[in-house]
Every structure is written in structure tokens, then in C-alpha cells.
Amino acid sequence: MQANHSRGLSRAVRFVVLLGLISLFADMVYEGARSINGSFLQILGARASTVGWVAGIGELIGYGLRFFSGYLADRTRRYWMLVILGYIINLLSVPLLAFAGLWQVAILLIIAERVGKAIRNPARDALLSFGTQQMGRGWGYGLHEAMDQIGAVSGPLLVSAVLFFKQNDYQTAYALLFIPALVALSILWYCRYLYPAPENLEVKKVDIARSGFTQHYWIYLIAIGFIALGYADFPLIAYHFKTQGLVSDAVIPIFYAVAMGADALTALLAGRLFDRWGIRVVAIAFFIALFFAPLVFLGKQVILLWIGMVAWGIGMGVQESVVRAEIATIVPSERRGTAFGTFNAIYGLFWFSGSALMGIIYEHALLGVVVFSVLAQLLAVVGLIIYGRKKAVAS
């Protein structure tokens, strides 16, 4: 029995690591692009409101589609098909930005990248949940996010080097990202070959059938939604850095890389602590992260900008790791695709609303962006405290 458990745990860990490697190289691609999309759109002639709108609509479409792709994943159980299709669209849209000479064309490709991610994410999260049960939800999602963010650091550093040595040659920077895209797709096919039925990695438990999600799920969803509402997307931050002349073009991606490094370290630490302390870890991390807005948008000294981006990265690390791990703990396995899809759809609606509003507010009152961001995140922290207490009483 012990030998079977050890073999099962080992297979589950390898599966999570392979998914992490796929995300590592995939993040090199789209996070590398994301670190320069804002400044690239500015060069092509887009306004701040357009950058905010693009970031928001991309997330709205991307996250909104996740409701349907998540439902489809649970309905058909064709997790791998959706993951592979989504990654192909997600990764190949980025190098094509090298040929975008108009900001309108660039917007279409940026949105296409988000659509690809929407197709594959709920199914990918469901697959990941199957592998994390035996190793610990928090640690499994944290490890995956940490590997993910190694790519998120490497990608921006790569494009930063290109912009430094090639005199702001954005076309070459985007084209070079085709290489890690091919590596990610190759590992994806290999993982699919090794694990054709990853749902068998999870030890099945008897769940009481429900026609809908619990009240806890919806309270949690709305609380995290307020985080999305007040979280400025990096393209707007990059736009701010460039228009205010705070740093050079080549340094902007390095800020993003540092934030992604903080993201990775936070995911590992928060993952371990989550398995011990639960949702309290999420609330504490988001309280720390809410300070990014005043530091990033009001800071004039470079050291304040660095601290602000680290705080921003801490919040992102929690959003991409233990926030998802909590869903896996409160939703039965056969409904996780739908649960992740619904969660992401609402999250995307909040993100779009916040991004669009902050883009508009930015053009009229910079302080207004900070106030809006901080208040929304404070509401989220309060919501998480309420959720944690209700869950504790129920258990």
C-alpha cells in the first residue's frame, strides 16, 4: 500500500513539474510580450485610454470565454484537446506582433493571445488539480506558479536585452519569442503522451451531488473579483513610466521581470503556508499588495517604483497560485472545469471594468487611479476575512 502511494505521489509530482515546464516556456512568450505591449502601443500612436481599454477588453474576452471552455471541458472531459488548441493560439499570436505596423492590428493580436489562454486555462487548471491533491494543493499550485514565473522573468529580460542592443527594435524582440513557443508546444505533446488520463492521478472521494456551487464559492469569487477590479494591468504601468519619462524603454521590461520574480517567490512561500494556515495567507498577501498603486503611480524616485513593482508582484503571485488552490478545495473534481471557468469569467469582468476605468481616470487625475485601486483591494481583503470566518463556522 505504501509503495503504491509513493508511486502515485511520484507520478503526480512529475506531472505537475511537466505542466510547470510548459508554463515556463509559454510565459517567456506572452509575458515577454506583455512587458513591452504598452510601450509598443504608445509608439504605434495609441492613447492611455486605448491602452487601458485594450488591456481590459483582452482580459474580459479572455476570461469571459473561460466560462464556456470550462463548461465544455467538464461536459466532454476532453481536457487535453482544449489545452493543446488554446496553447497553439495563445503562443503563436505573439511572434506575429513583429509584423504589426498599426496599433489596431497589434490590438487584434494581443486579444487573440488572450483568447488562446481562455480556451486552455480552465482545462489546464482542472488537470493541475488532479496532480496536486497528493502533494498538497497549495504547494502544488505554488510550485507550478513558481516555474511559470521563471519564464515570466526570463521573457521580459530577453526582450529587454534585444531592445538594449538593437536600439528599441520591437519587431526583433517579438519575433525571437517564437523559439520558446515551439519548446512549450513540444513539451505539451510529450506530457500528453505520458499522461493521457491525468484525472486518474487523484484519489477519488465521495462528494454529495449539488445542482450549483455553494455560498462559500460565490463569496470567495466576489472577494477576488474586487482584487481584479483594483489591480492595474502592467501595460498601463508601462505607459505611465514611459509618458512620465521615469525610466528608459529598455528598463521597463526589467521592472516587469523583477515583479515576476517576486511573484515566483511569493507563490512558493504562500503555497507552503496555505497548506497550513489556509485563506488567511491570501488576505495578508493582498493587504501587502494594495500599496503598489501609490508607490508606482505617485512615486518619483526610482527606488519607490521598484518597491511598488515588488508589491505588485506579490499580489500577482497569490492570484495565480493559492487563489486557484482554494477553488480546488471547495469544488468536487467533476465540476472543477466549470468552477474555474465561472471564476475566471467573473474575474475577467471585474478586471475589464477596472482596467477601462483606470485608463480613463488616468487621463484626468492620477491620484484618482491610486484611490480607486486601494479602495477596491481593501474591499477584497474584507471579503476574504468574511469568507474565511464563514468557512470556519461551516467546517
C-alpha positions as CSV (number, residue, x, y, z in Angstrom):
1,M,0.0,0.0,0.0
2,Q,2.8,2.4,1.0
3,A,4.7,1.6,-2.3
4,N,1.6,2.3,-4.3
5,H,1.1,5.6,-2.6
6,S,4.8,6.5,-3.2
7,R,4.5,5.7,-6.9
8,G,1.3,7.6,-7.2
9,L,2.8,10.6,-5.5
10,S,5.9,10.4,-7.7
11,R,3.8,10.3,-10.9
12,A,1.7,13.3,-9.7
13,V,4.8,15.4,-8.9
14,R,6.3,14.6,-12.3
15,F,3.0,15.6,-14.0
16,V,2.9,18.9,-12.1
17,V,6.5,19.6,-13.0
18,L,5.9,18.9,-16.7
19,L,2.9,21.3,-16.6
20,G,5.2,23.8,-14.9
21,L,7.8,23.4,-17.7
22,I,5.2,24.1,-20.3
23,S,4.1,27.2,-18.4
24,L,7.7,28.3,-18.0
25,F,8.4,28.5,-21.7
26,A,4.9,29.7,-22.5
27,D,5.3,32.6,-20.1
28,M,8.6,33.5,-21.7
29,V,6.5,34.2,-24.8
30,Y,3.4,36.1,-23.7
31,E,4.9,37.7,-20.5
32,G,7.9,38.8,-22.6
33,A,5.4,40.4,-25.0
34,R,3.2,41.8,-22.2
35,S,6.2,43.6,-20.7
36,I,6.5,45.7,-23.9
37,N,3.0,45.8,-25.3
38,G,2.1,49.1,-23.5
39,S,5.2,50.9,-24.8
40,F,4.8,49.3,-28.2
41,L,1.2,50.6,-28.5
42,Q,2.4,54.0,-27.4
43,I,5.0,54.0,-30.2
44,L,2.3,53.0,-32.7
45,G,0.2,56.0,-31.6
46,A,-2.3,54.6,-29.1
47,R,-3.6,56.8,-26.2
48,A,-3.6,55.9,-22.5
49,S,-7.3,55.3,-22.6
50,T,-6.8,52.9,-25.5
51,V,-4.1,51.0,-23.7
52,G,-6.3,50.6,-20.6
53,W,-9.2,49.6,-22.9
54,V,-7.1,47.0,-24.7
55,A,-5.8,45.5,-21.5
56,G,-9.3,45.4,-20.1
57,I,-11.1,44.1,-23.2
58,G,-8.4,41.5,-23.7
59,E,-9.0,40.2,-20.2
60,L,-12.8,40.5,-20.5
61,I,-12.9,38.4,-23.7
62,G,-10.2,36.0,-22.4
63,Y,-11.8,35.5,-19.0
64,G,-15.3,35.5,-20.3
65,L,-14.6,32.7,-22.7
66,R,-13.3,30.6,-19.8
67,F,-16.8,30.1,-18.6
68,F,-17.7,28.3,-21.8
69,S,-14.4,26.5,-22.2
70,G,-14.6,25.3,-18.6
71,Y,-18.1,24.0,-19.0
72,L,-17.0,22.3,-22.3
73,A,-14.1,20.7,-20.5
74,D,-16.3,19.2,-17.8
75,R,-19.0,18.2,-20.3
76,T,-16.8,16.5,-22.8
77,R,-13.9,15.5,-20.5
78,R,-11.6,16.5,-23.5
79,Y,-9.2,18.4,-21.3
80,W,-6.1,17.8,-23.5
81,M,-7.8,18.8,-26.7
82,L,-8.8,22.2,-25.2
83,V,-5.3,22.7,-23.7
84,I,-3.5,22.0,-26.9
85,L,-5.8,24.2,-29.0
86,G,-5.5,27.0,-26.6
87,Y,-1.8,26.9,-26.3
88,I,-1.4,27.0,-30.1
89,I,-3.5,30.2,-30.5
90,N,-2.0,31.7,-27.3
91,L,1.6,31.2,-28.2
92,L,1.7,31.8,-32.0
93,S,-0.2,35.1,-31.8
94,V,2.8,36.8,-30.0
95,P,5.5,36.4,-32.7
96,L,3.1,37.8,-35.3
97,L,3.2,41.2,-33.4
98,A,6.6,41.6,-35.2
99,F,4.6,42.3,-38.4
100,A,2.0,44.7,-36.8
101,G,2.6,48.2,-38.2
102,L,-0.7,49.7,-36.9
103,W,-1.9,49.8,-33.3
104,Q,-5.2,48.4,-34.5
105,V,-3.5,45.2,-35.8
106,A,-1.5,44.9,-32.6
107,I,-4.7,45.1,-30.6
108,L,-6.2,42.2,-32.5
109,L,-3.1,40.0,-31.9
110,I,-3.0,40.9,-28.2
111,I,-6.6,40.0,-27.9
112,A,-6.1,36.7,-29.8
113,E,-3.3,35.8,-27.4
114,R,-5.8,36.3,-24.5
115,V,-8.4,34.2,-26.4
116,G,-6.0,31.3,-26.7
117,K,-5.3,31.5,-23.0
118,A,-9.0,31.5,-22.3
119,I,-9.5,28.3,-24.2
120,R,-6.8,26.3,-22.4
121,N,-6.8,27.7,-18.9
122,P,-9.8,26.1,-17.2
123,A,-8.9,22.7,-18.6
124,R,-5.3,23.2,-17.6
125,D,-6.3,24.2,-14.1
126,A,-8.5,21.1,-13.8
127,L,-5.6,18.9,-15.0
128,L,-3.3,20.6,-12.4
129,S,-5.9,20.0,-9.6
130,F,-5.7,16.2,-10.4
131,G,-2.0,16.2,-9.8
132,T,-1.9,18.5,-6.7
133,Q,-4.2,16.5,-4.4
134,Q,-1.5,14.1,-3.2
135,M,1.3,16.6,-2.9
136,G,-0.8,19.4,-1.2
137,R,-3.0,21.9,-3.1
138,G,-1.1,25.0,-2.0
139,W,2.4,23.5,-2.6
140,G,1.4,22.1,-6.0
141,Y,-0.1,25.3,-7.3
142,G,2.7,27.3,-5.7
143,L,5.4,25.1,-7.4
144,H,3.6,25.4,-10.7
145,E,3.3,29.2,-10.4
146,A,7.0,29.5,-9.4
147,M,8.1,27.6,-12.5
148,D,5.6,29.7,-14.5
149,Q,7.3,32.8,-13.2
150,I,10.8,31.7,-14.1
151,G,9.6,32.1,-17.7
152,A,7.8,35.3,-16.8
153,V,11.2,36.7,-15.6
154,S,13.2,35.3,-18.5
155,G,10.9,36.6,-21.2
156,P,11.0,40.3,-20.2
157,L,14.8,40.1,-19.6
158,L,15.2,38.6,-23.1
159,V,13.2,41.4,-24.8
160,S,14.9,44.0,-22.7
161,A,18.3,42.7,-23.9
162,V,17.0,42.9,-27.5
163,L,15.7,46.5,-27.0
164,F,19.0,47.5,-25.4
165,F,21.3,46.0,-28.1
166,K,19.1,46.6,-31.1
167,Q,18.1,50.2,-30.5
168,N,14.5,49.7,-29.5
169,D,13.9,47.1,-32.2
170,Y,10.5,45.8,-31.1
171,Q,10.0,43.7,-34.2
172,T,13.1,41.5,-33.4
173,A,12.0,41.2,-29.8
174,Y,8.6,39.8,-30.7
175,A,10.0,37.5,-33.5
176,L,12.6,36.0,-31.1
177,L,9.8,34.7,-28.8
178,F,8.8,32.2,-31.5
179,I,11.6,29.9,-30.2
180,P,10.3,29.4,-26.6
181,A,6.8,29.0,-28.2
182,L,8.0,25.9,-30.1
183,V,9.7,24.5,-27.0
184,A,6.5,24.8,-24.9
185,L,4.4,23.1,-27.6
186,S,6.9,20.3,-27.9
187,I,6.8,19.6,-24.1
188,L,3.0,19.8,-24.2
189,W,2.8,17.0,-26.7
190,Y,5.2,14.9,-24.7
191,C,3.2,15.4,-21.5
192,R,0.0,14.4,-23.3
193,Y,1.7,11.2,-24.4
194,L,2.9,10.3,-20.9
195,Y,-0.4,11.2,-19.2
196,P,-3.4,10.5,-21.4
197,A,-5.8,10.3,-18.4
198,P,-4.4,12.6,-15.7
199,E,-7.7,12.5,-13.8
200,N,-6.6,9.0,-12.6
201,L,-3.8,10.7,-10.5
202,E,-6.3,11.9,-8.0
203,V,-7.6,9.7,-5.2
204,K,-11.4,9.9,-5.6
205,K,-13.6,10.9,-2.8
206,V,-17.4,10.6,-2.4
207,D,-18.9,14.0,-2.9
208,I,-22.6,14.9,-2.3
209,A,-24.1,15.9,-5.7
210,R,-25.1,19.5,-5.9
211,S,-27.0,21.4,-8.6
212,G,-25.0,24.5,-8.1
213,F,-22.0,25.9,-6.3
214,T,-22.0,26.7,-2.6
215,Q,-22.5,30.1,-1.0
216,H,-18.8,30.0,0.1
217,Y,-17.8,29.7,-3.6
218,W,-19.7,32.8,-4.6
219,I,-18.5,34.9,-1.6
220,Y,-14.9,33.9,-2.5
221,L,-15.4,34.7,-6.1
222,I,-16.8,38.2,-5.4
223,A,-13.9,39.0,-3.0
224,I,-11.3,38.0,-5.5
225,G,-13.2,40.0,-8.1
226,F,-12.6,43.2,-6.2
227,I,-8.8,42.4,-6.4
228,A,-9.2,42.2,-10.2
229,L,-11.2,45.5,-10.2
230,G,-8.4,47.5,-8.5
231,Y,-5.3,45.8,-10.0
232,A,-3.7,48.0,-12.6
233,D,-2.5,45.9,-15.6
234,F,1.2,46.3,-16.4
235,P,0.6,47.9,-19.9
236,L,-0.9,50.9,-18.0
237,I,2.0,51.0,-15.6
238,A,4.5,50.7,-18.5
239,Y,2.6,53.5,-20.3
240,H,2.9,55.7,-17.1
241,F,6.7,55.0,-16.9
242,K,7.2,56.0,-20.5
243,T,5.0,59.1,-20.7
244,Q,6.4,60.4,-17.4
245,G,9.9,59.7,-18.5
246,L,10.7,57.9,-15.3
247,V,12.9,55.2,-16.9
248,S,14.2,54.2,-20.4
249,D,12.4,51.8,-22.7
250,A,15.0,49.1,-22.1
251,V,14.5,49.2,-18.4
252,I,10.7,48.9,-18.4
253,P,10.7,45.2,-19.1
254,I,13.2,44.7,-16.2
255,F,10.7,46.2,-13.8
256,Y,8.2,43.6,-15.0
257,A,10.9,40.8,-14.6
258,V,11.5,41.9,-11.0
259,A,7.8,41.8,-10.3
260,M,7.6,38.3,-11.8
261,G,10.5,37.2,-9.6
262,A,8.6,38.4,-6.6
263,D,5.6,36.6,-8.0
264,A,7.5,33.3,-8.1
265,L,8.9,33.6,-4.6
266,T,5.5,34.6,-3.2
267,A,3.9,31.6,-4.9
268,L,6.3,29.1,-3.3
269,L,6.1,30.6,0.2
270,A,2.3,31.2,0.0
271,G,1.8,27.7,-1.3
272,R,3.5,26.2,1.7
273,L,1.8,28.5,4.2
274,F,-1.6,27.9,2.5
275,D,-1.5,24.2,3.2
276,R,-1.0,25.1,7.0
277,W,-3.0,28.3,7.5
278,G,-5.5,28.4,4.7
279,I,-7.2,31.5,3.4
280,R,-5.5,33.8,5.9
281,V,-2.4,33.7,3.8
282,V,-4.3,35.2,0.8
283,A,-5.8,38.0,2.8
284,I,-2.5,39.0,4.3
285,A,-0.7,39.0,0.9
286,F,-3.4,41.1,-0.7
287,F,-3.2,43.7,2.1
288,I,0.6,44.0,1.4
289,A,0.0,44.2,-2.4
290,L,-2.5,47.1,-2.2
291,F,0.4,49.5,-1.5
292,F,1.7,49.0,-5.1
293,A,-0.6,51.7,-6.6
294,P,0.6,54.8,-4.6
295,L,4.2,53.7,-5.0
296,V,4.0,53.0,-8.7
297,F,1.8,55.9,-9.8
298,L,2.9,58.6,-7.3
299,G,6.5,57.7,-6.8
300,K,9.1,59.9,-8.3
301,Q,12.2,58.2,-7.0
302,V,13.2,55.0,-8.8
303,I,13.6,53.1,-5.5
304,L,9.9,53.6,-4.8
305,L,9.0,52.3,-8.3
306,W,11.0,49.2,-7.6
307,I,9.3,48.6,-4.2
308,G,5.9,49.2,-5.8
309,M,6.5,46.6,-8.5
310,V,7.6,44.1,-5.9
311,A,4.3,44.7,-4.1
312,W,2.5,44.3,-7.4
313,G,4.3,41.0,-8.0
314,I,3.4,39.7,-4.5
315,G,-0.3,40.2,-5.4
316,M,0.1,38.5,-8.7
317,G,1.9,35.6,-7.2
318,V,-1.1,34.9,-4.9
319,Q,-3.7,35.4,-7.6
320,E,-2.0,32.9,-9.9
321,S,-1.4,30.2,-7.2
322,V,-3.2,29.7,-3.9
323,V,-6.3,31.7,-5.1
324,R,-6.8,28.8,-7.6
325,A,-5.8,26.2,-5.0
326,E,-8.6,27.3,-2.8
327,I,-11.2,26.6,-5.5
328,A,-9.8,23.0,-5.8
329,T,-10.5,22.5,-2.1
330,I,-14.2,23.6,-2.2
331,V,-15.3,22.2,-5.5
332,P,-15.6,18.4,-6.4
333,S,-13.4,17.2,-9.2
334,E,-16.1,16.6,-11.8
335,R,-17.1,20.3,-11.6
336,R,-13.8,22.0,-11.5
337,G,-13.6,22.9,-15.1
338,T,-16.9,24.8,-14.8
339,A,-15.8,26.2,-11.4
340,F,-12.6,27.5,-12.8
341,G,-14.3,28.8,-15.9
342,T,-17.0,30.6,-14.0
343,F,-14.5,32.0,-11.5
344,N,-12.3,33.3,-14.4
345,A,-15.3,34.8,-16.3
346,I,-16.3,36.9,-13.3
347,Y,-12.7,37.8,-12.5
348,G,-12.3,38.9,-16.1
349,L,-15.4,41.1,-16.0
350,F,-14.1,42.8,-12.9
351,W,-10.6,43.2,-14.5
352,F,-12.0,44.7,-17.6
353,S,-14.1,47.2,-15.7
354,G,-11.2,48.2,-13.5
355,S,-8.7,48.5,-16.4
356,A,-11.0,50.5,-18.5
357,L,-11.9,52.8,-15.6
358,M,-8.3,53.3,-14.6
359,G,-7.3,54.1,-18.1
360,I,-10.0,56.8,-18.3
361,I,-9.2,58.1,-14.8
362,Y,-5.5,58.3,-15.6
363,E,-6.1,60.9,-18.3
364,H,-7.9,63.2,-15.8
365,A,-6.5,62.6,-12.3
366,L,-3.5,60.4,-11.5
367,L,-4.4,60.4,-7.8
368,G,-7.9,59.1,-8.7
369,V,-6.2,55.9,-10.1
370,V,-4.5,55.3,-6.8
371,V,-7.6,55.9,-4.7
372,F,-9.7,53.6,-6.9
373,S,-7.1,50.8,-6.7
374,V,-6.6,50.9,-3.0
375,L,-10.3,51.1,-2.1
376,A,-11.1,48.1,-4.4
377,Q,-8.4,46.0,-2.9
378,L,-9.4,46.9,0.7
379,L,-12.9,45.7,-0.1
380,A,-11.4,42.4,-1.3
381,V,-9.5,41.9,1.9
382,V,-12.6,42.5,4.0
383,G,-14.5,40.0,1.7
384,L,-11.8,37.4,2.2
385,I,-12.0,37.8,6.0
386,I,-15.8,37.3,5.9
387,Y,-15.3,34.2,3.6
388,G,-12.7,32.7,6.0
389,R,-15.0,33.1,9.0
390,K,-18.0,31.6,7.3
391,K,-15.9,28.7,6.0
392,A,-14.5,28.1,9.5
393,V,-18.0,28.0,11.1
394,A,-19.3,25.6,8.4
395,S,-16.5,23.2,9.0
